[in-house]
Amino acid sequence: MTALFSPADNFGIYDLLPEMGGFLGDIRFYLCLFLLVTPILMVLMGAIRFFRPAREVSRSVGYRTYFGMGSTYAWQVTQWVSGIVYMGIGGLLLILAIIQCIVMGGKDVGDAVTGVFTWLIVEGVGLILAIVAVEVAIGLQFDKKGNLRPGRKLFFLRYVPYREPRVQEIVK
């Protein structure tokens, strides 16, 4: 009796990967670079929003949120808060991605590819966490018109480098 063979019997992850040699030819090097893209972009975007924010409310530039586009003060606070959150979460993801790259260097290529896909899920969760953190923080502080909500202010408003507009300035 003859055994039936399937084309998938001799298939593995190594069949998909090209033959490469040397340090720059090692696919783990490129996987590591791929891992570092998202955290580096998050840190850069956060630094731009923190140090060089868009000064005026704009629908095309800056971090746009429903509650942050009601007034100039709410817009400036939103840019400042989003800069800090993105730099913080991006920095944490960058440190963890570097550790992952170091660990990945000693692994088999198939395990490294699997680790990269797992790590991309972690980076996606970090990005979603940053978005939710900014939306919640700004939504708790401002209404849809950009006015501060009455009651207790969150701790970060004490450190905002922009001054809150006075009632006389709003009326004019």
Backbone as CSV, one residue per row, in Angstrom:
resi,resn,N_x,N_y,N_z,CA_x,CA_y,CA_z,C_x,C_y,C_z
1,MET,0.841,-1.169,0.000,0.000,0.000,0.000,0.893,1.240,0.000
2,THR,0.547,2.183,-0.807,1.351,3.400,-0.891,0.749,4.461,0.014
3,ALA,1.622,5.236,0.610,1.173,6.322,1.494,0.901,7.565,0.660
4,LEU,-0.127,8.254,1.021,-0.453,9.497,0.337,0.336,10.636,0.980
5,PHE,0.942,11.449,0.141,1.728,12.570,0.642,1.039,13.871,0.284
6,SER,1.073,14.763,1.187,0.515,16.092,0.979,1.659,17.072,0.730
7,PRO,1.444,18.109,-0.067,2.511,19.103,-0.259,2.895,19.802,1.049
8,ALA,2.022,19.792,2.032,2.308,20.470,3.298,3.123,19.609,4.251
9,ASP,3.403,18.346,3.885,4.150,17.476,4.791,5.571,17.975,5.035
10,ASN,6.214,18.484,4.022,7.600,18.930,4.157,7.704,20.451,4.182
11,PHE,6.663,21.115,4.630,6.636,22.576,4.629,6.957,23.100,6.015
12,GLY,7.775,24.132,6.072,8.111,24.776,7.345,8.335,26.259,7.120
13,ILE,8.543,26.963,8.207,8.761,28.406,8.133,10.035,28.731,7.383
14,TYR,11.003,27.816,7.418,12.283,28.053,6.750,12.136,28.099,5.233
15,ASP,11.102,27.463,4.703,10.883,27.492,3.260,10.470,28.884,2.777
16,LEU,9.895,29.685,3.656,9.467,31.033,3.284,10.584,32.065,3.414
17,LEU,11.585,31.775,4.227,12.640,32.742,4.504,13.770,32.599,3.501
18,PRO,14.316,33.719,3.024,15.423,33.635,2.065,16.725,33.232,2.751
19,GLU,17.647,32.705,1.967,18.975,32.377,2.477,19.794,33.663,2.538
20,MET,20.258,33.988,3.702,21.027,35.210,3.883,22.200,34.896,4.784
21,GLY,23.269,35.642,4.662,24.437,35.395,5.497,24.995,36.690,6.048
22,GLY,25.826,36.582,7.085,26.434,37.751,7.703,25.481,38.467,8.644
23,PHE,26.015,39.475,9.355,25.204,40.197,10.328,24.072,40.969,9.656
24,LEU,24.394,41.742,8.601,23.361,42.499,7.914,22.487,41.605,7.054
25,GLY,22.952,40.406,6.784,22.156,39.472,6.009,21.254,38.618,6.866
26,ASP,21.447,38.666,8.171,20.629,37.863,9.075,19.242,38.490,9.164
27,ILE,18.231,37.695,8.972,16.862,38.221,8.974,16.451,38.735,10.350
28,ARG,17.104,38.258,11.405,16.770,38.746,12.745,17.114,40.223,12.900
29,PHE,18.143,40.691,12.178,18.501,42.105,12.205,17.357,42.950,11.640
30,TYR,16.809,42.526,10.528,15.707,43.264,9.905,14.419,43.147,10.715
31,LEU,14.209,42.019,11.349,13.051,41.879,12.232,13.167,42.834,13.413
32,CYS,14.376,42.988,13.920,14.606,43.914,15.034,14.336,45.358,14.596
33,LEU,14.808,45.732,13.411,14.508,47.072,12.907,13.012,47.285,12.755
34,PHE,12.323,46.264,12.272,10.874,46.322,12.104,10.178,46.524,13.446
35,LEU,10.703,45.879,14.498,10.129,46.026,15.840,10.286,47.436,16.390
36,LEU,11.363,48.102,16.033,11.668,49.407,16.618,10.955,50.570,15.938
37,VAL,10.309,50.337,14.789,9.693,51.429,14.030,8.575,52.099,14.827
38,THR,7.615,51.350,15.320,6.467,51.933,16.022,6.865,52.703,17.278
39,PRO,7.691,52.131,18.180,8.068,52.919,19.364,8.849,54.189,19.030
40,ILE,9.722,54.123,18.025,10.480,55.319,17.659,9.538,56.390,17.100
41,LEU,8.588,55.994,16.276,7.621,56.959,15.750,6.758,57.553,16.856
42,MET,6.378,56.738,17.843,5.582,57.262,18.955,6.368,58.294,19.752
43,VAL,7.639,58.017,20.028,8.466,58.961,20.778,8.657,60.252,19.974
44,LEU,8.911,60.131,18.672,9.088,61.329,17.839,7.809,62.156,17.749
45,MET,6.677,61.498,17.542,5.406,62.232,17.487,5.110,62.905,18.818
46,GLY,5.380,62.216,19.912,5.164,62.810,21.225,6.072,64.005,21.472
47,ALA,7.332,63.901,21.047,8.268,65.013,21.231,7.853,66.217,20.401
48,ILE,7.389,65.983,19.184,6.937,67.099,18.348,5.721,67.771,18.971
49,ARG,4.786,66.972,19.470,3.589,67.560,20.088,3.908,68.274,21.397
50,PHE,4.908,67.785,22.104,5.242,68.385,23.394,6.078,69.648,23.218
51,PHE,7.109,69.602,22.375,8.026,70.722,22.246,7.638,71.721,21.154
52,ARG,6.966,71.272,20.100,6.571,72.150,18.998,5.111,71.911,18.630
53,PRO,4.173,72.169,19.544,2.764,71.873,19.249,2.154,72.876,18.277
54,ALA,1.098,72.455,17.640,0.324,73.370,16.802,-0.381,74.350,17.738
55,ARG,-0.178,75.628,17.532,-0.693,76.633,18.466,-2.179,76.905,18.296
56,GLU,-2.674,76.825,17.082,-4.081,77.146,16.832,-4.854,75.873,16.522
57,VAL,-6.127,75.898,16.816,-6.991,74.746,16.560,-7.015,74.496,15.059
58,SER,-6.747,73.257,14.682,-6.671,72.914,13.270,-7.274,71.534,13.048
59,ARG,-7.928,71.363,11.931,-8.496,70.063,11.595,-7.514,69.186,10.833
60,SER,-6.327,69.708,10.530,-5.372,68.923,9.752,-4.046,68.677,10.460
61,VAL,-3.697,69.478,11.453,-2.408,69.343,12.124,-2.631,69.211,13.622
62,GLY,-1.912,68.304,14.254,-1.993,68.140,15.698,-2.858,66.968,16.106
63,TYR,-2.967,66.759,17.404,-3.770,65.673,17.951,-5.203,66.168,18.083
64,ARG,-6.080,65.647,17.256,-7.468,66.096,17.226,-8.333,65.164,18.071
65,THR,-9.037,65.753,19.008,-9.984,65.018,19.826,-11.248,65.860,19.956
66,TYR,-12.344,65.209,20.200,-13.643,65.878,20.238,-13.665,66.994,21.282
67,PHE,-13.151,66.712,22.448,-13.206,67.696,23.534,-12.087,68.724,23.444
68,GLY,-11.036,68.437,22.716,-9.898,69.346,22.652,-9.976,70.394,21.571
69,MET,-10.985,70.339,20.717,-11.057,71.291,19.617,-12.030,72.436,19.884
70,GLY,-12.565,72.525,21.107,-13.552,73.546,21.416,-12.968,74.919,21.672
71,SER,-11.747,74.994,22.183,-11.125,76.287,22.475,-9.616,76.164,22.283
72,THR,-8.965,77.304,22.247,-7.507,77.301,22.072,-6.822,76.687,23.289
73,TYR,-7.321,76.990,24.476,-6.719,76.435,25.689,-6.864,74.920,25.718
74,ALA,-8.046,74.414,25.406,-8.250,72.960,25.374,-7.354,72.318,24.316
75,TRP,-7.179,72.984,23.187,-6.321,72.477,22.126,-4.864,72.391,22.592
76,GLN,-4.388,73.446,23.250,-3.006,73.466,23.721,-2.770,72.414,24.798
77,VAL,-3.725,72.253,25.700,-3.597,71.222,26.731,-3.608,69.835,26.099
78,THR,-4.450,69.632,25.093,-4.510,68.344,24.412,-3.177,68.015,23.754
79,GLN,-2.557,68.995,23.093,-1.259,68.755,22.447,-0.201,68.400,23.489
80,TRP,-0.213,69.115,24.601,0.766,68.898,25.659,0.593,67.517,26.285
81,VAL,-0.645,67.167,26.621,-0.915,65.869,27.250,-0.608,64.724,26.284
82,SER,-1.003,64.862,25.026,-0.735,63.788,24.065,0.762,63.624,23.845
83,GLY,1.517,64.713,23.881,2.967,64.616,23.756,3.585,63.823,24.891
84,ILE,3.159,64.109,26.107,3.697,63.386,27.265,3.309,61.909,27.217
85,VAL,2.046,61.626,26.908,1.575,60.239,26.890,2.285,59.447,25.804
86,TYR,2.405,60.021,24.615,3.058,59.295,23.513,4.544,59.102,23.774
87,MET,5.216,60.109,24.352,6.631,59.920,24.685,6.804,58.861,25.762
88,GLY,5.920,58.862,26.757,6.035,57.888,27.841,5.777,56.461,27.388
89,ILE,4.660,56.235,26.728,4.327,54.878,26.291,5.270,54.441,25.175
90,GLY,5.613,55.358,24.266,6.569,55.018,23.207,7.939,54.698,23.768
91,GLY,8.383,55.440,24.775,9.667,55.152,25.420,9.676,53.801,26.108
92,LEU,8.592,53.480,26.800,8.485,52.173,27.443,8.495,51.057,26.404
93,LEU,7.732,51.236,25.323,7.728,50.231,24.256,9.094,50.120,23.596
94,LEU,9.816,51.232,23.476,11.144,51.208,22.872,12.120,50.406,23.734
95,ILE,12.077,50.621,25.027,12.951,49.850,25.928,12.614,48.365,25.857
96,LEU,11.334,48.035,25.894,10.931,46.628,25.815,11.261,46.016,24.457
97,ALA,11.163,46.797,23.383,11.507,46.285,22.050,13.006,46.024,21.939
98,ILE,13.824,46.876,22.541,15.275,46.634,22.539,15.597,45.359,23.304
99,ILE,14.935,45.154,24.436,15.130,43.897,25.183,14.693,42.707,24.336
100,GLN,13.571,42.855,23.632,13.092,41.780,22.752,14.105,41.499,21.642
101,CYS,14.731,42.535,21.099,15.741,42.350,20.049,16.960,41.606,20.580
102,ILE,17.359,41.927,21.807,18.500,41.232,22.407,18.173,39.766,22.627
103,VAL,16.984,39.495,23.129,16.559,38.113,23.354,16.412,37.379,22.028
104,MET,15.896,38.081,21.022,15.656,37.472,19.720,16.960,37.096,19.020
105,GLY,18.060,37.767,19.346,19.334,37.487,18.708,19.838,36.071,18.965
106,GLY,19.482,35.501,20.078,19.935,34.155,20.401,18.947,33.069,20.032
107,LYS,17.826,33.430,19.468,16.799,32.439,19.143,16.957,31.917,17.723
108,ASP,16.280,30.843,17.472,16.177,30.285,16.136,15.364,31.251,15.271
109,VAL,15.560,31.232,13.965,14.898,32.180,13.074,13.380,32.020,13.129
110,GLY,12.889,30.806,13.146,11.447,30.582,13.211,10.847,31.119,14.497
111,ASP,11.554,30.935,15.609,11.087,31.477,16.889,11.141,33.005,16.891
112,ALA,12.141,33.574,16.218,12.258,35.028,16.147,11.095,35.617,15.363
113,VAL,10.715,34.973,14.260,9.586,35.471,13.460,8.300,35.409,14.276
114,THR,8.097,34.321,14.985,6.915,34.189,15.839,6.920,35.245,16.941
115,GLY,8.081,35.513,17.525,8.192,36.542,18.561,7.886,37.930,18.043
116,VAL,8.273,38.210,16.802,7.994,39.523,16.218,6.497,39.722,16.050
117,PHE,5.806,38.711,15.551,4.361,38.850,15.379,3.658,39.004,16.721
118,THR,4.124,38.317,17.729,3.554,38.488,19.070,3.833,39.899,19.582
119,TRP,5.044,40.375,19.355,5.407,41.698,19.836,4.626,42.792,19.115
120,LEU,4.280,42.593,17.853,3.483,43.588,17.132,2.102,43.754,17.765
121,ILE,1.566,42.689,18.309,0.297,42.785,19.029,0.475,43.640,20.283
122,VAL,1.592,43.456,20.984,1.878,44.260,22.181,2.005,45.735,21.809
123,GLU,2.685,46.029,20.706,2.819,47.421,20.276,1.467,48.019,19.902
124,GLY,0.615,47.241,19.274,-0.724,47.721,18.932,-1.539,48.040,20.171
125,VAL,-1.436,47.193,21.177,-2.134,47.445,22.442,-1.588,48.711,23.102
126,GLY,-0.275,48.921,23.044,0.315,50.140,23.602,-0.160,51.389,22.888
127,LEU,-0.287,51.309,21.582,-0.772,52.450,20.807,-2.230,52.767,21.144
128,ILE,-3.052,51.738,21.255,-4.454,51.933,21.633,-4.554,52.487,23.053
129,LEU,-3.705,52.008,23.945,-3.676,52.513,25.320,-3.334,54.001,25.352
130,ALA,-2.390,54.442,24.516,-2.026,55.860,24.461,-3.206,56.704,23.981
131,ILE,-3.896,56.240,22.956,-5.042,56.983,22.427,-6.142,57.093,23.474
132,VAL,-6.447,55.981,24.133,-7.509,55.981,25.150,-7.127,56.870,26.325
133,ALA,-5.862,56.841,26.736,-5.428,57.672,27.867,-5.613,59.153,27.577
134,VAL,-5.243,59.587,26.386,-5.399,61.008,26.039,-6.876,61.371,25.942
135,GLU,-7.662,60.539,25.293,-9.095,60.831,25.134,-9.795,60.934,26.492
136,VAL,-9.491,60.027,27.396,-10.135,60.040,28.718,-9.677,61.257,29.517
137,ALA,-8.372,61.540,29.512,-7.865,62.672,30.299,-8.456,63.988,29.809
138,ILE,-8.531,64.178,28.506,-9.076,65.432,27.970,-10.594,65.464,28.139
139,GLY,-11.260,64.339,27.964,-12.707,64.285,28.130,-13.155,64.551,29.557
140,LEU,-12.325,64.179,30.531,-12.655,64.462,31.924,-12.471,65.939,32.273
141,GLN,-11.613,66.643,31.557,-11.303,68.022,31.891,-12.126,69.061,31.132
142,PHE,-12.477,68.746,29.880,-13.128,69.748,29.028,-14.460,69.229,28.514
143,ASP,-15.396,70.183,28.291,-16.652,69.822,27.625,-16.469,69.996,26.119
144,LYS,-17.547,69.808,25.351,-17.408,69.854,23.890,-17.130,71.257,23.356
145,LYS,-17.373,72.277,24.164,-17.075,73.652,23.751,-15.676,74.085,24.174
146,GLY,-14.939,73.211,24.817,-13.581,73.537,25.229,-13.476,74.217,26.570
147,ASN,-14.567,74.280,27.333,-14.547,74.875,28.667,-14.149,73.820,29.681
148,LEU,-13.443,74.271,30.720,-13.088,73.351,31.793,-14.351,72.885,32.497
149,ARG,-14.405,71.626,32.790,-15.557,71.097,33.528,-15.460,71.558,34.977
150,PRO,-16.584,71.868,35.595,-16.529,72.282,37.004,-16.138,71.101,37.888
151,GLY,-15.544,71.427,38.993,-15.135,70.381,39.923,-13.625,70.297,40.019
152,ARG,-13.173,69.176,40.494,-11.745,68.962,40.743,-10.993,68.779,39.427
153,LYS,-9.881,69.483,39.310,-9.044,69.347,38.127,-8.100,68.159,38.319
154,LEU,-7.762,67.513,37.217,-6.757,66.453,37.286,-5.393,67.065,37.569
155,PHE,-4.491,66.285,38.115,-3.204,66.789,38.584,-2.370,67.422,37.472
156,PHE,-2.502,66.976,36.237,-1.609,67.450,35.184,-1.878,68.899,34.778
157,LEU,-3.059,69.446,35.104,-3.342,70.836,34.730,-2.485,71.829,35.512
158,ARG,-1.932,71.421,36.635,-1.049,72.308,37.385,0.263,72.548,36.652
159,TYR,0.656,71.610,35.797,1.948,71.679,35.134,1.866,72.128,33.679
160,VAL,0.671,72.394,33.182,0.502,72.824,31.794,1.155,74.190,31.620
161,PRO,2.005,74.364,30.603,2.696,75.643,30.439,1.828,76.738,29.832
162,TYR,0.570,76.486,29.571,-0.323,77.482,28.987,-1.234,78.009,30.079
163,ARG,-1.579,79.272,29.977,-2.434,79.830,31.023,-3.900,79.698,30.611
164,GLU,-4.693,79.472,31.617,-6.139,79.331,31.418,-6.740,80.700,31.136
165,PRO,-7.607,80.810,30.121,-8.189,82.126,29.819,-9.126,82.577,30.942
166,ARG,-9.145,83.884,31.169,-10.025,84.446,32.181,-11.403,84.679,31.581
167,VAL,-12.384,84.865,32.441,-13.774,85.042,31.991,-13.888,86.299,31.114
168,GLN,-13.160,87.383,31.452,-13.245,88.609,30.673,-12.719,88.389,29.254
169,GLU,-11.693,87.572,29.099,-11.141,87.325,27.779,-12.107,86.504,26.918
170,ILE,-12.879,85.648,27.541,-13.807,84.808,26.811,-14.988,85.641,26.310
171,VAL,-15.435,86.599,27.127,-16.593,87.407,26.785,-16.297,88.312,25.598
172,LYS,-15.085,88.844,25.513,-14.744,89.791,24.444,-14.764,89.192,23.118
